[in-house]
Amino acid sequence: MALTTQQKNELGAALEKRRGELIAELARDADRARAEAFAALAGEAPDAAEASVAALIADTDQAELSRDLLELQEVEAARVRLKEGAYGQCSDCGVAIPVDRLRAQPAALRCVPCQQRYEKQRPSRIGAKL
């Protein structure tokens, strides 16, 4: 079933809110990353353990930035779909994505069955280097 105007407005507002949150989070993360240089995290003369912890913190910060940037790209793409009238349609099968799914994940590109299929066909990024 196609989204009503009220649902489109509600979901559009959710996308705008998440977009603002992500932009603010990315700005904070970037500021923090600039302020916390590796040397500052590790200390003046780091031993192996301190260097390892500093590298882990730097990698975690980079992973958070990458994740937030990817989500922002997904939100931007959803905003374009909303503007062009394709929002709420599964990109794979073309059926309407249930409004409850869109409320939970406003940037959803696929219906649940297609998303599950997509995830099974793609290798997990858990543990993968970013």
KARAWO-V326681 format. One record per helix or strand of 3 or more residues. SS is the DSSP state (a for helix, b for strand). FROM is the first residue (numbers start at 1). TO is the last residue. Records with the same first field share a line. If there is no record, write none. Layout:
SS->FROM-TO ; FROM-TO
This chain:
a->5-35 ; 38-42 ; 48-84 ; 99-104 ; 112-121
